[in-house]
Amino acid sequence: MSPRMLRWCLLLSAYDYELLYRPSAKVANADGLSRLPMPSADTEIPPPGDILLPETEVETPVDARAIKSLTRRDRTLAQVLRWALRAEIRDHGAQKLLAMGKRVIIPEKVRSRVLKLLHETHPGTVRMKALARSYVWWPRLDNDIEDTVKKCRVCQETRNAPNRAPVNPWERAERPWSRLHVDFAGPFQGQLFLIVVDSHSKWLDVSPVQATSAKAVIDKLALLFATHRLPEVIVTDNGTAFTASEFKEFMRANTIRHVTVAPYHPSSNGQAERTVQAMKQALRKIIHGSWSLRLARFLFNQHLTPHMATGSSPAEILMSRRPRSLLDNLHPDSLLPTRSRQEQEEQLTTGGEKTRRFSPGDPVYMGNYNSSPKSTVASISRMTGPRSYVVRTPEGGNERRHIDQIRQRFPHTSDDSSNSEKTNDGEPQSEDKDTQQLGNDISANTPEAKVDTHERMLEGRPKRHRTSPKYLRDYI
């Protein structure tokens, strides 16, 4: 016997049993309530109504016969029916019902059932009142309808949100870049953007990001903080990037207070949300260029345009200046103060010294940057700018040099002395030399020569540049 059969024998040895053979076709699985297989099965499935019938509450519909019966039992309506107190209240003769026009007066015992019938499709208060006024009436009908709608759980769970509360504005930021509103925008045109708005100056910064992660936000904010300064408060929503422990640690390390708005209430961070809408509208309208170029144009225009809340442009408030744009070309006079300041700085830098000048053909030394020596001989060819010249090299080439790279070249003294000692036939003439030397001595001893020599000595000495203080220019 197999090991399995041996185990069965050992297990069944504790019982008295009888083995019977049964074909597989007659073997049935035991159900959850009995181990006795049923000889036959009912193939008919009862309809759902028959199954759920015991669970439903049997309630007869309200009709005129039921109202007639209950009207006679109602103490108040029975008295009204007998006396007919008012002319507009009339009874329907043999029907023994009270009605006011086309509206039937409902007894107190069936009012709850009538309310349930009116509220069967869960209409609102106004629609339910309109329906009731077309068919029924009883005292305090409107109040009962309002209570029914207020207590209906289905209506309260699916009704619209209540009226918006009055806007509670944020406290005004006292300094630029003190409170920032941060949010994500997109995906828009295949891009994700990080929106940062300065609450004081309304300065907007939009940075494309690859993902809405805490690391991406930290990298972009770190660059902004390096450009401007560390803010005091940052306002965000409850996104995962802003609630991550990494972002919280970044805020704590930089001593920045992080404020989160209520979940699913974007208007609490309305400064950033409104800016997101403005950015999307602008990028849709600017159709030329790539998205990065269109974004740059939008930001440049936003920084220059005066804001309605502040009356000044964000750049003027944040940077205390207005960046130059193409519109500045329409008013060239606005650049005059800048030019005067530049001229004053240039005068102070140069110290009032006259700039060296060269004429075409002047022998010079020019800087040699291709090989040694550092300077090589050349001559001035032409002037190309206030401080720029084209010089001609001995090889016949032309090089452009700044005046700081050019020095005046004087003739070599050995060449002058050799030329003076030689005559036409190559022999020196001692008599002419003595005469020339004598003439030089005589000319040097004359008063005019002494004055000229003294002036040259004075010109060679350095001069100190002296300027009077600015506050003395207003006095004579």
C-alpha positions, 0 to 999 in steps of 0.5 A: 500500500502507498504511504497515503493509504497507510495514513488513512488506515491509521486515521480511520482505525479509531472509527467504525465505518463501512466502505461503499462504492459510488460512481463519480457522477453521483458524488456531489460536494457538500454545501456550507450548511449540510453534508447531505447532497440534494438529490435534485436541484431547483434550476429556477432563480427567483426574481430579485423582487421576491428575494428582497420582498421581506426586507421592504416595508409594506406601505400603502400609497396615499390616495383620496380614500385614505385622506377622507378616512383620516380627515374624519378622524382628525380633530381639527379638520373634522371641525373645519369640515363641519363648520366650513369656517372660510369661504375659500375652504370648501368640501367636496360634497360626497368625497368629504375632503377639504381643499383650498382651490386645487390643493388638498388639505392633508391630515396630520397623520399622513403628512410625513408620508406625503413629505416622503412622496414629495421628496422621493427624487430628492429635489431641493427646497425650492423645487419641493415647495413648488411641487407641494403648492400645486397639490397639497397644503397644511399649516407650516408646510414650508417649514416642514419641507425645509426641515425635511431637506435639511435632515436628508443625508443624501441631499446634504452629502451631494449638495453644492458648496456653501457661498464663498466667505468674504476674502480675508487678505494677507497681511501686507509685506513690509519689505521686498522679497519678505513673503513669497507665494510658491506653486506649480503650473502645468503640465502646460504645453508639455512643460512643468513650471515653478511659480514664485511671486513676491508679495510686496513687489509682485515680482514674478519668477517662472522656472521650468522643472522636470518633476514636482519633487522637493529636490527640484524646488530646493534647487530653484529656490536656492538660485533665487535666494542667491540672487535676491535674499532669503525670505522670511515666509514662504506660502505653498499648498499641501503638495507632496513636494512642499510637505516632504521632510527634505523641503521642511529641513531646507526651510528650517536650515534657512530660518524660513517660516513655511505656511501651508494653505487649506487643502483643496482651497487654491484661493487661499494661495490666490497670489500664485494661482492668479499668476498661473492663469496670467502666465498660461494666457500670455503663452497662448497669445505669444505664438512666435518663438520657442516656449523658452523665448515666449516665457522670457518675453512674458517675464520681461514685460511683467517686470516692466509693467506697473502693477495695479496694486502698487502703481509701480513696476515690480523691477522698480520696487524690487531693484530700485531701478527700471531695466532698459527696454526698447521703449527707452529708445523713444526717450533718449533724454532719459540717458543724459544723467547716465552719460554725465555720470559716466563722463565724470567717472572717466575724468576721475579715472584718467586723472585729466591726462591727455591721451597719447596720439599718433599720426600715420607714418610715426615709428612705433613699437607694437606688442608682439603676442605671437613670439619673442621679443615682446615688442617689435618695430612698426609704423602707424598706418591709420587710426580706426578708433579713439584708442585703436590703430592699424600698424604696418610691420616691416614684413608689410603686414597690418596689425590692429593694436590698442594704444596701450599696446603701442609705444613711441619709437625714437631713432637709434643714436649710433645711426645719427652719429655715424651719419654726421661723421661721414662726408659724401666720399665717406671720409670725415672732415675734422674742420666741419666737426669742430665747427659744428661742435663749436656751434652747438656750444654757442647755441647752448649758451644763448638765453633762448637755449637755456629757457628751452632746456629748462622747459624740457626738464620741467616737462619730463618731471611727473605732475600731480593732478589736482582737482578742487572738491565738488562742494567748492564748485558752487562758490566763486 
